[in-house]
Amino acid sequence: MLPKVDYHMHTPLCGHAVGEPEEYAKHAIAMGLSEIGFSDHAPLVSHEDTRYTMNKKQLPLYHQMVERVQAKYKKSALTIKLGIEADFIPGFEAQTGEILSGYPYDFVIGSVHFIDRWAFDDPDPSQKVKWKDKDIDTVYRDYYRLLRLSAESGLYDIMGHVDLVKKFGHRPAADLSGEVEETARVFKKSGVTVEINTSGLRKPVKEIYPSLDVLKIYRKSGVPVTFSSDSHDPGDVGRDYDKAAALAKEAGYSEYQVFKKRKIERVERL
């Protein structure tokens, strides 16, 4: 059975997505989903950059956009949740917490997109070129360290695309499975869920986030999962869920989590 939830989709407010919330909802129904959750990029707390996220003044508009589509589909077979994706920026935990406590979200996705203000997953040449001067192993270690800190912060319910650092196909020379194992232990202790995110299949790496080897480590540590497409276009909602379900089962998962009001509402079988 394919997953029936998709908890990671965006709106044009983030500056790099297209389509209105209703278009995402319509495609979700066409894909046979029973529940979706919007999780657009929360305002950056360290600086403002409209290429990546909405600004603080737009946050109420985001809530209104999703609330309108929730009301329209209230009597339909599709449940629509309202979440948010918030970057973890070390030293700005209080500011992030203030944003997240300002609305009764159904779930909060924690993401690491920046290492010392470097947007390592940005395809813009000004950011992508910086990979040439980096030690890949060090970048990976820094990335996993930030993932652990984000989970330990207590700010998040779901950890987003937990090997995003591979996006452009850069691979470490060293065996960094120990980094993943330590991250899995922290995730388990912190009580967070990992998303199986199909958007990596649409990126240069052509691989789901996380990879099978990484997902097996999380499974061994008892870290639960949920599913997402990380859609920035309505046509990507629920995309490649057959591959995501197969990956989850190969890693040893037989169920996934469903959220409401930042709590586990129920567990569904795969």
Backbone torsions as a table, in degrees:
resi	resn	phi	psi	omega
1	MET	NA	136.2	-179.9
2	LEU	-81.0	152.1	175.9
3	PRO	-58.8	146.0	-178.3
4	LYS	-108.3	5.1	179.8
5	VAL	-120.9	150.9	173.8
6	ASP	-140.3	108.7	-170.7
7	TYR	-104.3	16.2	-176.0
8	HIS	-142.1	98.4	176.5
9	MET	-149.7	155.8	-168.1
10	HIS	-118.0	-179.7	175.9
11	THR	-134.3	167.0	179.1
12	PRO	-61.1	-13.8	-178.9
13	LEU	-61.8	-25.7	-177.3
14	CYS	-76.6	-11.7	176.1
15	GLY	91.2	-5.5	179.7
16	HIS	-143.6	30.7	175.8
17	ALA	-133.5	159.4	179.3
18	VAL	-127.2	158.4	175.7
19	GLY	94.9	143.3	178.5
20	GLU	-87.5	157.8	-178.6
21	PRO	-51.4	-37.9	-179.1
22	GLU	-64.0	-33.1	177.6
23	GLU	-65.3	-37.6	176.2
24	TYR	-65.0	-41.8	180.0
25	ALA	-64.2	-43.5	-179.9
26	LYS	-61.7	-41.6	-179.3
27	HIS	-70.6	-33.1	177.5
28	ALA	-60.8	-42.8	178.5
29	ILE	-64.0	-42.9	178.7
30	ALA	-62.0	-28.6	-180.0
31	MET	-87.5	-1.2	177.4
32	GLY	82.6	17.5	178.3
33	LEU	-79.3	151.8	177.8
34	SER	-107.7	-14.7	-178.0
35	GLU	-152.3	135.6	174.0
36	ILE	-130.4	161.1	175.9
37	GLY	-140.4	125.3	175.1
38	PHE	-78.7	141.4	-178.9
39	SER	-150.4	64.7	-178.9
40	ASP	-70.1	163.4	-176.3
41	HIS	-68.2	120.4	176.1
42	ALA	-65.8	156.5	177.1
43	PRO	-55.3	137.6	174.7
44	LEU	-65.8	139.1	-177.6
45	VAL	-96.6	-14.5	-178.6
46	SER	-92.5	-30.4	-179.7
47	HIS	-165.9	168.8	178.9
48	GLU	-106.1	132.8	177.1
49	ASP	-150.7	103.1	-174.6
50	THR	-71.7	-3.1	172.8
51	ARG	-74.6	-23.0	-172.7
52	TYR	-111.2	-37.2	-173.6
53	THR	-145.3	163.5	168.5
54	MET	-67.3	164.7	172.5
55	ASN	-98.1	173.0	-173.4
56	LYS	-62.5	-33.5	180.0
57	LYS	-67.2	-23.4	-178.9
58	GLN	-86.5	-10.7	-175.9
59	LEU	-58.2	-45.9	176.7
60	PRO	-61.1	-34.6	178.1
61	LEU	-64.4	-39.9	176.9
62	TYR	-58.7	-47.7	178.9
63	HIS	-59.2	-43.2	-178.7
64	GLN	-65.4	-40.3	179.6
65	MET	-59.3	-45.7	-178.6
66	VAL	-74.2	-38.6	179.3
67	GLU	-60.9	-36.3	178.5
68	ARG	-63.5	-44.0	-179.7
69	VAL	-73.3	-30.6	173.5
70	GLN	-60.3	-45.6	-179.2
71	ALA	-64.5	-39.7	-178.1
72	LYS	-66.2	-33.4	-176.7
73	TYR	-104.0	15.5	-175.3
74	LYS	-57.8	-36.6	-177.0
75	LYS	-98.8	10.6	-180.0
76	SER	-91.6	179.8	178.7
77	ALA	-82.9	-4.2	-178.2
78	LEU	-100.3	122.2	173.5
79	THR	-89.9	133.6	-178.5
80	ILE	-119.4	117.7	178.7
81	LYS	-99.9	158.8	179.3
82	LEU	-118.6	110.4	176.7
83	GLY	-121.2	-167.0	178.4
84	ILE	-157.5	150.7	175.5
85	GLU	-109.5	122.2	-175.7
86	ALA	-122.5	127.8	177.4
87	ASP	-67.3	142.6	171.7
88	PHE	-92.0	117.3	177.3
89	ILE	-120.0	110.1	-177.5
90	PRO	-54.8	136.2	179.7
91	GLY	91.2	-8.4	-178.5
92	PHE	-119.2	25.2	-177.6
93	GLU	-60.6	-39.5	-178.6
94	ALA	-64.7	-42.1	179.3
95	GLN	-65.9	-39.1	177.3
96	THR	-65.4	-44.7	179.0
97	GLY	-59.5	-35.9	179.0
98	GLU	-63.4	-42.5	178.0
99	ILE	-64.5	-45.1	-174.3
100	LEU	-70.8	-25.7	-179.8
101	SER	-86.1	-3.2	-175.6
102	GLY	-84.8	-2.1	-178.9
103	TYR	-153.5	144.9	-178.7
104	PRO	-80.0	72.2	-178.4
105	TYR	-65.4	154.7	175.1
106	ASP	-82.6	-27.5	177.0
107	PHE	-164.1	155.7	176.4
108	VAL	-126.7	125.3	177.1
109	ILE	-95.0	128.5	175.9
110	GLY	-97.9	131.1	-177.5
111	SER	-132.8	150.2	172.3
112	VAL	-115.6	109.5	176.4
113	HIS	-114.6	-11.6	-174.2
114	PHE	-126.1	135.4	168.9
115	ILE	-120.1	107.7	-176.0
116	ASP	51.9	51.0	178.0
117	ARG	70.6	-2.5	176.2
118	TRP	-84.4	119.0	177.9
119	ALA	-82.0	83.7	-168.2
120	PHE	-67.2	-18.0	-179.6
121	ASP	-103.2	6.4	-179.4
122	ASP	-78.6	123.9	179.6
123	PRO	-75.2	-6.5	177.6
124	ASP	-58.5	133.6	-177.0
125	PRO	-53.1	-32.7	-178.3
126	SER	-65.0	-26.4	178.5
127	GLN	-97.9	-42.7	-175.8
128	LYS	-63.6	-33.8	-177.9
129	VAL	-63.4	-23.7	-177.1
130	LYS	-67.0	-19.7	176.4
131	TRP	-59.0	-29.9	-176.2
132	LYS	-62.7	-27.8	-176.9
133	ASP	-100.1	8.1	-175.7
134	LYS	-103.8	148.3	168.0
135	ASP	-84.1	116.6	-172.0
136	ILE	-59.9	-42.3	179.9
137	ASP	-60.0	-41.2	179.6
138	THR	-64.9	-41.0	178.0
139	VAL	-60.0	-45.7	178.9
140	TYR	-61.2	-44.4	-179.6
141	ARG	-63.5	-42.0	177.9
142	ASP	-62.2	-40.9	-179.9
143	TYR	-61.9	-48.4	-179.3
144	TYR	-67.3	-33.2	176.1
145	ARG	-62.2	-41.7	179.4
146	LEU	-69.0	-35.9	174.7
147	LEU	-59.3	-43.6	-179.0
148	ARG	-65.3	-44.0	178.9
149	LEU	-62.0	-38.6	-179.3
150	SER	-65.8	-41.7	177.9
151	ALA	-65.1	-42.3	-178.6
152	GLU	-68.0	-19.3	-178.9
153	SER	-67.2	-22.3	-178.2
154	GLY	76.4	9.9	-176.8
155	LEU	-83.5	-20.1	-165.7
156	TYR	-122.6	155.7	176.6
157	ASP	-104.6	-38.2	-177.5
158	ILE	-124.3	136.3	175.8
159	MET	-97.2	124.6	-172.9
160	GLY	-88.6	143.0	175.8
161	HIS	26.9	73.5	-165.5
162	VAL	-78.1	6.9	163.4
163	ASP	-135.3	42.1	179.7
164	LEU	-55.2	-26.1	-177.5
165	VAL	-58.8	-17.9	179.9
166	LYS	-86.4	0.5	-167.5
167	LYS	-46.9	-44.6	-176.4
168	PHE	-93.3	8.1	176.6
169	GLY	92.6	4.3	177.1
170	HIS	-71.2	129.8	-178.2
171	ARG	-124.0	142.6	179.5
172	PRO	-70.8	150.3	175.5
173	ALA	-81.2	-33.5	-178.8
174	ALA	-85.3	160.3	173.1
175	ASP	-79.8	108.3	-176.6
176	LEU	-105.2	23.1	179.2
177	SER	-61.3	-28.0	176.7
178	GLY	-63.5	-35.6	176.9
179	GLU	-63.7	-43.2	179.7
180	VAL	-66.6	-41.5	179.7
181	GLU	-61.8	-41.9	177.8
182	GLU	-66.4	-39.0	178.0
183	THR	-64.0	-40.4	177.9
184	ALA	-62.1	-40.8	178.5
185	ARG	-62.6	-41.4	179.2
186	VAL	-66.7	-41.8	178.4
187	PHE	-60.0	-45.2	-179.6
188	LYS	-62.4	-46.2	-179.7
189	LYS	-64.2	-34.8	-177.3
190	SER	-82.1	-12.6	176.3
191	GLY	76.8	26.2	180.0
192	VAL	-94.2	162.9	178.4
193	THR	-109.2	147.7	176.6
194	VAL	-102.7	136.6	174.9
195	GLU	-90.1	141.4	167.7
196	ILE	-93.7	109.3	-165.4
197	ASN	-112.8	115.7	-174.5
198	THR	-80.3	-4.6	-174.5
199	SER	-65.1	-23.2	177.9
200	GLY	-59.7	-26.9	177.9
201	LEU	-67.6	-18.5	179.8
202	ARG	-100.1	6.1	-179.5
203	LYS	-110.4	171.8	-177.8
204	PRO	-54.2	-31.8	-177.6
205	VAL	-69.9	-25.7	178.3
206	LYS	56.2	45.2	-176.6
207	GLU	-149.0	138.3	177.7
208	ILE	-60.9	148.3	169.8
209	TYR	-96.6	124.2	-7.8
210	PRO	-88.0	170.7	177.6
211	SER	-67.9	166.3	-179.3
212	LEU	-58.9	-46.2	-178.6
213	ASP	-59.9	-41.5	179.1
214	VAL	-68.3	-43.5	-178.0
215	LEU	-63.7	-36.0	177.4
216	LYS	-61.3	-36.5	178.9
217	ILE	-66.6	-41.8	177.7
218	TYR	-65.1	-39.5	178.7
219	ARG	-62.3	-43.9	-179.5
220	LYS	-61.1	-33.0	179.9
221	SER	-85.4	-3.4	177.6
222	GLY	81.2	23.1	178.4
223	VAL	-83.0	124.5	-178.3
224	PRO	-76.5	168.5	-177.8
225	VAL	-130.8	162.3	164.9
226	THR	-139.8	-174.6	-172.4
227	PHE	-128.1	149.5	178.5
228	SER	-157.6	158.6	175.5
229	SER	-105.9	-14.5	-175.5
230	ASP	52.6	49.0	-174.6
231	SER	-73.4	130.7	169.5
232	HIS	-113.5	9.9	179.8
233	ASP	-150.1	134.8	-177.6
234	PRO	-53.9	-32.9	-178.1
235	GLY	-67.2	-11.2	-179.3
236	ASP	-96.4	-3.8	179.8
237	VAL	-60.6	128.4	179.0
238	GLY	68.4	13.0	-175.3
239	ARG	-71.6	138.6	176.4
240	ASP	62.7	28.9	179.8
241	TYR	-69.9	-22.9	174.7
242	ASP	-64.4	-40.8	178.2
243	LYS	-69.6	-38.0	179.9
244	ALA	-65.1	-43.6	179.2
245	ALA	-64.3	-41.2	179.2
246	ALA	-63.9	-40.2	178.3
247	LEU	-62.9	-46.0	-179.5
248	ALA	-60.0	-44.8	-179.6
249	LYS	-66.2	-38.4	178.7
250	GLU	-65.4	-32.1	178.4
251	ALA	-77.5	-12.1	177.5
252	GLY	108.9	6.5	179.6
253	TYR	-87.0	143.2	177.4
254	SER	-128.6	2.4	-179.6
255	GLU	-153.7	164.9	179.3
256	TYR	-143.6	163.5	-172.1
257	GLN	-101.1	147.1	177.8
258	VAL	-120.2	133.3	-172.6
259	PHE	-109.7	152.6	170.8
260	LYS	-158.0	129.6	179.6
261	LYS	51.2	40.1	175.7
262	ARG	65.0	24.7	174.9
263	LYS	-127.5	159.3	174.0
264	ILE	-74.1	111.9	-179.1
265	GLU	-77.3	-40.6	178.9
266	ARG	-168.8	170.1	176.9
267	VAL	-117.6	132.3	179.9
268	GLU	-108.4	149.2	177.8
269	ARG	-87.4	146.8	174.1
270	LEU	-86.3	NA	NA
